[in-house]
Amino acid sequence: MAGTIEQLTDARASYHDLLTGKSPRVVVDQNGERVEFTAANSQKLYLYIQQLERELSLSPTRVTGPAGFLF
């Protein structure tokens, strides 16, 4: 299943929040219910972003050296 631009945007925002310490670990709603989250794995999130970019053809293609000849 191919990713969408919205998924990529959300993943990039989450990655930014994770790296800048803005990702909450505990959230308490207005009813007093408490939800705790585990810390995200930044490497897995980065790889997910790269995967979405490849699926959407947004990442640069791999550049190889010039073609050679075999005699």
Gaussian input, Z-matrix of N, CA and C with variables (Angstrom, degrees):
# hf/3-21g

backbone

0 1
 N
 C     1     B1
 C     2     B2     1     A1
 N     3     B3     2     A2     1     D1
 C     4     B4     3     A3     2     D2
 C     5     B5     4     A4     3     D3
 N     6     B6     5     A5     4     D4
 C     7     B7     6     A6     5     D5
 C     8     B8     7     A7     6     D6
 N     9     B9     8     A8     7     D7
 C    10    B10     9     A9     8     D8
 C    11    B11    10    A10     9     D9
 N    12    B12    11    A11    10    D10
 C    13    B13    12    A12    11    D11
 C    14    B14    13    A13    12    D12
 N    15    B15    14    A14    13    D13
 C    16    B16    15    A15    14    D14
 C    17    B17    16    A16    15    D15
 N    18    B18    17    A17    16    D16
 C    19    B19    18    A18    17    D17
 C    20    B20    19    A19    18    D18
 N    21    B21    20    A20    19    D19
 C    22    B22    21    A21    20    D20
 C    23    B23    22    A22    21    D21
 N    24    B24    23    A23    22    D22
 C    25    B25    24    A24    23    D23
 C    26    B26    25    A25    24    D24
 N    27    B27    26    A26    25    D25
 C    28    B28    27    A27    26    D26
 C    29    B29    28    A28    27    D27
 N    30    B30    29    A29    28    D28
 C    31    B31    30    A30    29    D29
 C    32    B32    31    A31    30    D30
 N    33    B33    32    A32    31    D31
 C    34    B34    33    A33    32    D32
 C    35    B35    34    A34    33    D33
 N    36    B36    35    A35    34    D34
 C    37    B37    36    A36    35    D35
 C    38    B38    37    A37    36    D36
 N    39    B39    38    A38    37    D37
 C    40    B40    39    A39    38    D38
 C    41    B41    40    A40    39    D39
 N    42    B42    41    A41    40    D40
 C    43    B43    42    A42    41    D41
 C    44    B44    43    A43    42    D42
 N    45    B45    44    A44    43    D43
 C    46    B46    45    A45    44    D44
 C    47    B47    46    A46    45    D45
 N    48    B48    47    A47    46    D46
 C    49    B49    48    A48    47    D47
 C    50    B50    49    A49    48    D48
 N    51    B51    50    A50    49    D49
 C    52    B52    51    A51    50    D50
 C    53    B53    52    A52    51    D51
 N    54    B54    53    A53    52    D52
 C    55    B55    54    A54    53    D53
 C    56    B56    55    A55    54    D54
 N    57    B57    56    A56    55    D55
 C    58    B58    57    A57    56    D56
 C    59    B59    58    A58    57    D57
 N    60    B60    59    A59    58    D58
 C    61    B61    60    A60    59    D59
 C    62    B62    61    A61    60    D60
 N    63    B63    62    A62    61    D61
 C    64    B64    63    A63    62    D62
 C    65    B65    64    A64    63    D63
 N    66    B66    65    A65    64    D64
 C    67    B67    66    A66    65    D65
 C    68    B68    67    A67    66    D66
 N    69    B69    68    A68    67    D67
 C    70    B70    69    A69    68    D68
 C    71    B71    70    A70    69    D69
 N    72    B72    71    A71    70    D70
 C    73    B73    72    A72    71    D71
 C    74    B74    73    A73    72    D72
 N    75    B75    74    A74    73    D73
 C    76    B76    75    A75    74    D74
 C    77    B77    76    A76    75    D75
 N    78    B78    77    A77    76    D76
 C    79    B79    78    A78    77    D77
 C    80    B80    79    A79    78    D78
 N    81    B81    80    A80    79    D79
 C    82    B82    81    A81    80    D80
 C    83    B83    82    A82    81    D81
 N    84    B84    83    A83    82    D82
 C    85    B85    84    A84    83    D83
 C    86    B86    85    A85    84    D84
 N    87    B87    86    A86    85    D85
 C    88    B88    87    A87    86    D86
 C    89    B89    88    A88    87    D87
 N    90    B90    89    A89    88    D88
 C    91    B91    90    A90    89    D89
 C    92    B92    91    A91    90    D90
 N    93    B93    92    A92    91    D91
 C    94    B94    93    A93    92    D92
 C    95    B95    94    A94    93    D93
 N    96    B96    95    A95    94    D94
 C    97    B97    96    A96    95    D95
 C    98    B98    97    A97    96    D96
 N    99    B99    98    A98    97    D97
 C   100   B100    99    A99    98    D98
 C   101   B101   100   A100    99    D99
 N   102   B102   101   A101   100   D100
 C   103   B103   102   A102   101   D101
 C   104   B104   103   A103   102   D102
 N   105   B105   104   A104   103   D103
 C   106   B106   105   A105   104   D104
 C   107   B107   106   A106   105   D105
 N   108   B108   107   A107   106   D106
 C   109   B109   108   A108   107   D107
 C   110   B110   109   A109   108   D108
 N   111   B111   110   A110   109   D109
 C   112   B112   111   A111   110   D110
 C   113   B113   112   A112   111   D111
 N   114   B114   113   A113   112   D112
 C   115   B115   114   A114   113   D113
 C   116   B116   115   A115   114   D114
 N   117   B117   116   A116   115   D115
 C   118   B118   117   A117   116   D116
 C   119   B119   118   A118   117   D117
 N   120   B120   119   A119   118   D118
 C   121   B121   120   A120   119   D119
 C   122   B122   121   A121   120   D120
 N   123   B123   122   A122   121   D121
 C   124   B124   123   A123   122   D122
 C   125   B125   124   A124   123   D123
 N   126   B126   125   A125   124   D124
 C   127   B127   126   A126   125   D125
 C   128   B128   127   A127   126   D126
 N   129   B129   128   A128   127   D127
 C   130   B130   129   A129   128   D128
 C   131   B131   130   A130   129   D129
 N   132   B132   131   A131   130   D130
 C   133   B133   132   A132   131   D131
 C   134   B134   133   A133   132   D132
 N   135   B135   134   A134   133   D133
 C   136   B136   135   A135   134   D134
 C   137   B137   136   A136   135   D135
 N   138   B138   137   A137   136   D136
 C   139   B139   138   A138   137   D137
 C   140   B140   139   A139   138   D138
 N   141   B141   140   A140   139   D139
 C   142   B142   141   A141   140   D140
 C   143   B143   142   A142   141   D141
 N   144   B144   143   A143   142   D142
 C   145   B145   144   A144   143   D143
 C   146   B146   145   A145   144   D144
 N   147   B147   146   A146   145   D145
 C   148   B148   147   A147   146   D146
 C   149   B149   148   A148   147   D147
 N   150   B150   149   A149   148   D148
 C   151   B151   150   A150   149   D149
 C   152   B152   151   A151   150   D150
 N   153   B153   152   A152   151   D151
 C   154   B154   153   A153   152   D152
 C   155   B155   154   A154   153   D153
 N   156   B156   155   A155   154   D154
 C   157   B157   156   A156   155   D155
 C   158   B158   157   A157   156   D156
 N   159   B159   158   A158   157   D157
 C   160   B160   159   A159   158   D158
 C   161   B161   160   A160   159   D159
 N   162   B162   161   A161   160   D160
 C   163   B163   162   A162   161   D161
 C   164   B164   163   A163   162   D162
 N   165   B165   164   A164   163   D163
 C   166   B166   165   A165   164   D164
 C   167   B167   166   A166   165   D165
 N   168   B168   167   A167   166   D166
 C   169   B169   168   A168   167   D167
 C   170   B170   169   A169   168   D168
 N   171   B171   170   A170   169   D169
 C   172   B172   171   A171   170   D170
 C   173   B173   172   A172   171   D171
 N   174   B174   173   A173   172   D172
 C   175   B175   174   A174   173   D173
 C   176   B176   175   A175   174   D174
 N   177   B177   176   A176   175   D175
 C   178   B178   177   A177   176   D176
 C   179   B179   178   A178   177   D177
 N   180   B180   179   A179   178   D178
 C   181   B181   180   A180   179   D179
 C   182   B182   181   A181   180   D180
 N   183   B183   182   A182   181   D181
 C   184   B184   183   A183   182   D182
 C   185   B185   184   A184   183   D183
 N   186   B186   185   A185   184   D184
 C   187   B187   186   A186   185   D185
 C   188   B188   187   A187   186   D186
 N   189   B189   188   A188   187   D187
 C   190   B190   189   A189   188   D188
 C   191   B191   190   A190   189   D189
 N   192   B192   191   A191   190   D190
 C   193   B193   192   A192   191   D191
 C   194   B194   193   A193   192   D192
 N   195   B195   194   A194   193   D193
 C   196   B196   195   A195   194   D194
 C   197   B197   196   A196   195   D195
 N   198   B198   197   A197   196   D196
 C   199   B199   198   A198   197   D197
 C   200   B200   199   A199   198   D198
 N   201   B201   200   A200   199   D199
 C   202   B202   201   A201   200   D200
 C   203   B203   202   A202   201   D201
 N   204   B204   203   A203   202   D202
 C   205   B205   204   A204   203   D203
 C   206   B206   205   A205   204   D204
 N   207   B207   206   A206   205   D205
 C   208   B208   207   A207   206   D206
 C   209   B209   208   A208   207   D207
 N   210   B210   209   A209   208   D208
 C   211   B211   210   A210   209   D209
 C   212   B212   211   A211   210   D210

   B1=1.4491
   B2=1.5271
   B3=1.2912
   B4=1.4566
   B5=1.5233
   B6=1.3202
   B7=1.4542
   B8=1.5237
   B9=1.3097
   B10=1.4596
   B11=1.5174
   B12=1.3063
   B13=1.4610
   B14=1.5321
   B15=1.3334
   B16=1.4647
   B17=1.5320
   B18=1.3398
   B19=1.4637
   B20=1.5204
   B21=1.3206
   B22=1.4612
   B23=1.5259
   B24=1.3173
   B25=1.4690
   B26=1.5235
   B27=1.3297
   B28=1.4641
   B29=1.5237
   B30=1.3258
   B31=1.4651
   B32=1.5205
   B33=1.3232
   B34=1.4735
   B35=1.5256
   B36=1.3302
   B37=1.4717
   B38=1.5324
   B39=1.3206
   B40=1.4625
   B41=1.5214
   B42=1.3201
   B43=1.4702
   B44=1.5269
   B45=1.3237
   B46=1.4680
   B47=1.5260
   B48=1.3262
   B49=1.4644
   B50=1.5220
   B51=1.3208
   B52=1.4543
   B53=1.5223
   B54=1.3266
   B55=1.4641
   B56=1.5213
   B57=1.3274
   B58=1.4591
   B59=1.5263
   B60=1.3432
   B61=1.4628
   B62=1.5147
   B63=1.3138
   B64=1.4608
   B65=1.5234
   B66=1.3372
   B67=1.4647
   B68=1.5237
   B69=1.3326
   B70=1.4717
   B71=1.5249
   B72=1.3116
   B73=1.4587
   B74=1.5211
   B75=1.3302
   B76=1.4652
   B77=1.5223
   B78=1.3187
   B79=1.4592
   B80=1.5220
   B81=1.3459
   B82=1.4597
   B83=1.5218
   B84=1.3475
   B85=1.4586
   B86=1.5262
   B87=1.3221
   B88=1.4652
   B89=1.5198
   B90=1.3306
   B91=1.4649
   B92=1.5191
   B93=1.3185
   B94=1.4575
   B95=1.5243
   B96=1.3371
   B97=1.4623
   B98=1.5203
   B99=1.2987
   B100=1.4602
   B101=1.5254
   B102=1.3241
   B103=1.4618
   B104=1.5211
   B105=1.3277
   B106=1.4618
   B107=1.5200
   B108=1.3247
   B109=1.4502
   B110=1.5205
   B111=1.3194
   B112=1.4593
   B113=1.5235
   B114=1.3117
   B115=1.4563
   B116=1.5263
   B117=1.3013
   B118=1.4613
   B119=1.5241
   B120=1.3047
   B121=1.4476
   B122=1.5238
   B123=1.3412
   B124=1.4544
   B125=1.5239
   B126=1.3218
   B127=1.4601
   B128=1.5352
   B129=1.3289
   B130=1.4661
   B131=1.5275
   B132=1.3203
   B133=1.4581
   B134=1.5254
   B135=1.3279
   B136=1.4615
   B137=1.5326
   B138=1.3322
   B139=1.4619
   B140=1.5300
   B141=1.3213
   B142=1.4716
   B143=1.5302
   B144=1.3186
   B145=1.4589
   B146=1.5208
   B147=1.3324
   B148=1.4582
   B149=1.5294
   B150=1.3255
   B151=1.4625
   B152=1.5311
   B153=1.3298
   B154=1.4636
   B155=1.5285
   B156=1.3312
   B157=1.4634
   B158=1.5248
   B159=1.3400
   B160=1.4644
   B161=1.5282
   B162=1.3292
   B163=1.4596
   B164=1.5234
   B165=1.3197
   B166=1.4607
   B167=1.5294
   B168=1.3236
   B169=1.4742
   B170=1.5207
   B171=1.3233
   B172=1.4590
   B173=1.5197
   B174=1.3270
   B175=1.4555
   B176=1.5179
   B177=1.3294
   B178=1.4587
   B179=1.5273
   B180=1.3020
   B181=1.4582
   B182=1.5158
   B183=1.2836
   B184=1.4543
   B185=1.5222
   B186=1.3264
   B187=1.4510
   B188=1.5146
   B189=1.3245
   B190=1.4526
   B191=1.5112
   B192=1.2953
   B193=1.4533
   B194=1.5174
   B195=1.3313
   B196=1.4641
   B197=1.5241
   B198=1.3049
   B199=1.4501
   B200=1.5265
   B201=1.2947
   B202=1.4640
   B203=1.5121
   B204=1.3158
   B205=1.4557
   B206=1.5240
   B207=1.3085
   B208=1.4455
   B209=1.5189
   B210=1.3290
   B211=1.4670
   B212=1.4964
   A1=108.91
   A2=115.92
   A3=120.86
   A4=110.33
   A5=114.36
   A6=120.08
   A7=110.84
   A8=115.01
   A9=120.44
   A10=109.17
   A11=115.65
   A12=121.31
   A13=109.85
   A14=117.30
   A15=120.89
   A16=110.95
   A17=116.20
   A18=119.79
   A19=110.14
   A20=116.49
   A21=120.74
   A22=110.93
   A23=116.39
   A24=120.52
   A25=110.86
   A26=117.09
   A27=121.32
   A28=111.53
   A29=116.77
   A30=120.89
   A31=110.73
   A32=116.78
   A33=120.19
   A34=110.92
   A35=117.02
   A36=120.50
   A37=110.12
   A38=116.81
   A39=120.39
   A40=111.12
   A41=116.49
   A42=120.96
   A43=110.18
   A44=116.14
   A45=120.69
   A46=110.83
   A47=116.11
   A48=120.10
   A49=111.66
   A50=116.84
   A51=120.85
   A52=111.04
   A53=116.67
   A54=120.61
   A55=112.86
   A56=117.32
   A57=120.03
   A58=112.96
   A59=116.41
   A60=120.23
   A61=114.65
   A62=117.95
   A63=120.67
   A64=113.11
   A65=117.69
   A66=120.27
   A67=109.49
   A68=116.96
   A69=118.64
   A70=111.26
   A71=115.73
   A72=120.31
   A73=110.76
   A74=116.11
   A75=120.53
   A76=108.03
   A77=115.95
   A78=121.32
   A79=107.96
   A80=115.84
   A81=121.39
   A82=106.59
   A83=116.84
   A84=119.17
   A85=110.89
   A86=116.27
   A87=121.11
   A88=112.95
   A89=117.95
   A90=121.78
   A91=112.34
   A92=116.47
   A93=120.51
   A94=113.64
   A95=116.95
   A96=119.50
   A97=109.26
   A98=115.26
   A99=121.41
   A100=109.18
   A101=115.55
   A102=121.69
   A103=107.58
   A104=115.89
   A105=120.44
   A106=109.66
   A107=114.85
   A108=121.50
   A109=109.01
   A110=115.86
   A111=118.96
   A112=108.20
   A113=115.96
   A114=120.46
   A115=109.74
   A116=116.03
   A117=120.88
   A118=110.30
   A119=115.34
   A120=121.90
   A121=107.54
   A122=117.11
   A123=120.38
   A124=111.99
   A125=118.19
   A126=120.72
   A127=110.94
   A128=117.04
   A129=120.14
   A130=111.00
   A131=116.42
   A132=120.18
   A133=110.57
   A134=117.29
   A135=121.70
   A136=110.72
   A137=116.54
   A138=120.63
   A139=111.26
   A140=116.51
   A141=121.01
   A142=110.11
   A143=117.22
   A144=121.09
   A145=110.14
   A146=117.03
   A147=120.14
   A148=111.55
   A149=116.70
   A150=120.79
   A151=110.34
   A152=116.78
   A153=120.06
   A154=110.82
   A155=117.44
   A156=120.59
   A157=110.77
   A158=116.86
   A159=119.70
   A160=110.73
   A161=117.05
   A162=120.57
   A163=111.73
   A164=116.41
   A165=121.23
   A166=111.97
   A167=116.22
   A168=122.92
   A169=111.80
   A170=116.57
   A171=121.20
   A172=112.60
   A173=117.80
   A174=119.43
   A175=109.19
   A176=115.69
   A177=117.88
   A178=110.33
   A179=114.93
   A180=118.64
   A181=109.44
   A182=115.48
   A183=121.47
   A184=109.06
   A185=117.05
   A186=121.88
   A187=108.17
   A188=115.42
   A189=120.07
   A190=109.01
   A191=117.01
   A192=122.45
   A193=111.60
   A194=115.73
   A195=119.66
   A196=111.56
   A197=115.63
   A198=120.83
   A199=109.76
   A200=116.19
   A201=120.48
   A202=110.53
   A203=115.49
   A204=120.94
   A205=109.19
   A206=116.52
   A207=121.77
   A208=107.84
   A209=115.78
   A210=119.96
   A211=109.97
   D1=125.97
   D2=-178.83
   D3=-76.95
   D4=145.98
   D5=178.17
   D6=-77.40
   D7=171.48
   D8=179.26
   D9=-119.06
   D10=164.90
   D11=177.51
   D12=-60.63
   D13=-37.42
   D14=179.94
   D15=-63.71
   D16=-41.05
   D17=177.98
   D18=-63.36
   D19=-42.01
   D20=179.72
   D21=-64.28
   D22=-42.81
   D23=178.79
   D24=-62.51
   D25=-44.46
   D26=178.22
   D27=-63.19
   D28=-41.98
   D29=-179.52
   D30=-65.07
   D31=-42.04
   D32=178.42
   D33=-64.20
   D34=-41.18
   D35=178.91
   D36=-65.31
   D37=-41.52
   D38=178.53
   D39=-64.19
   D40=-40.09
   D41=178.88
   D42=-63.66
   D43=-43.22
   D44=177.74
   D45=-61.46
   D46=-46.61
   D47=179.16
   D48=-62.12
   D49=-39.27
   D50=179.53
   D51=-64.19
   D52=-45.16
   D53=-177.87
   D54=-71.47
   D55=-27.27
   D56=-178.97
   D57=-97.80
   D58=4.93
   D59=175.98
   D60=78.23
   D61=18.79
   D62=-177.94
   D63=-93.76
   D64=-4.18
   D65=179.96
   D66=-76.41
   D67=120.79
   D68=179.73
   D69=-73.16
   D70=146.77
   D71=175.74
   D72=-103.59
   D73=-25.37
   D74=177.91
   D75=-132.95
   D76=131.31
   D77=178.10
   D78=-125.61
   D79=131.80
   D80=176.73
   D81=-116.99
   D82=121.63
   D83=-178.66
   D84=-84.98
   D85=-177.83
   D86=-175.42
   D87=-67.35
   D88=-20.24
   D89=177.25
   D90=-86.97
   D91=-0.70
   D92=-179.91
   D93=86.38
   D94=5.01
   D95=177.53
   D96=-74.99
   D97=134.97
   D98=-175.26
   D99=-109.53
   D100=130.64
   D101=178.20
   D102=-123.40
   D103=127.96
   D104=178.35
   D105=-110.53
   D106=138.86
   D107=179.48
   D108=-113.85
   D109=149.83
   D110=173.58
   D111=-85.03
   D112=155.07
   D113=179.48
   D114=-65.03
   D115=137.79
   D116=-179.75
   D117=-77.56
   D118=155.27
   D119=177.35
   D120=-92.66
   D121=111.48
   D122=-175.25
   D123=-64.57
   D124=-35.02
   D125=-179.82
   D126=-65.34
   D127=-44.06
   D128=178.59
   D129=-64.29
   D130=-39.09
   D131=179.08
   D132=-65.91
   D133=-41.08
   D134=177.88
   D135=-62.25
   D136=-43.88
   D137=178.33
   D138=-64.20
   D139=-37.01
   D140=176.97
   D141=-63.27
   D142=-41.73
   D143=178.22
   D144=-62.43
   D145=-43.78
   D146=178.05
   D147=-62.44
   D148=-39.37
   D149=178.62
   D150=-62.53
   D151=-45.79
   D152=178.56
   D153=-62.23
   D154=-40.33
   D155=179.05
   D156=-62.89
   D157=-40.69
   D158=177.99
   D159=-64.88
   D160=-44.13
   D161=-179.86
   D162=-62.08
   D163=-33.78
   D164=-179.46
   D165=-93.02
   D166=3.73
   D167=-179.59
   D168=58.17
   D169=41.27
   D170=179.48
   D171=-103.38
   D172=-15.56
   D173=-179.23
   D174=-88.32
   D175=148.68
   D176=179.50
   D177=-63.69
   D178=144.77
   D179=178.97
   D180=-75.86
   D181=157.00
   D182=-178.52
   D183=-69.48
   D184=129.50
   D185=-178.64
   D186=-99.73
   D187=129.58
   D188=177.59
   D189=-113.06
   D190=169.64
   D191=179.48
   D192=-69.10
   D193=176.69
   D194=179.66
   D195=-65.45
   D196=156.11
   D197=178.56
   D198=-67.48
   D199=143.81
   D200=178.56
   D201=-117.36
   D202=167.06
   D203=-179.95
   D204=-115.76
   D205=142.00
   D206=174.89
   D207=-109.57
   D208=131.22
   D209=178.29
   D210=-110.36

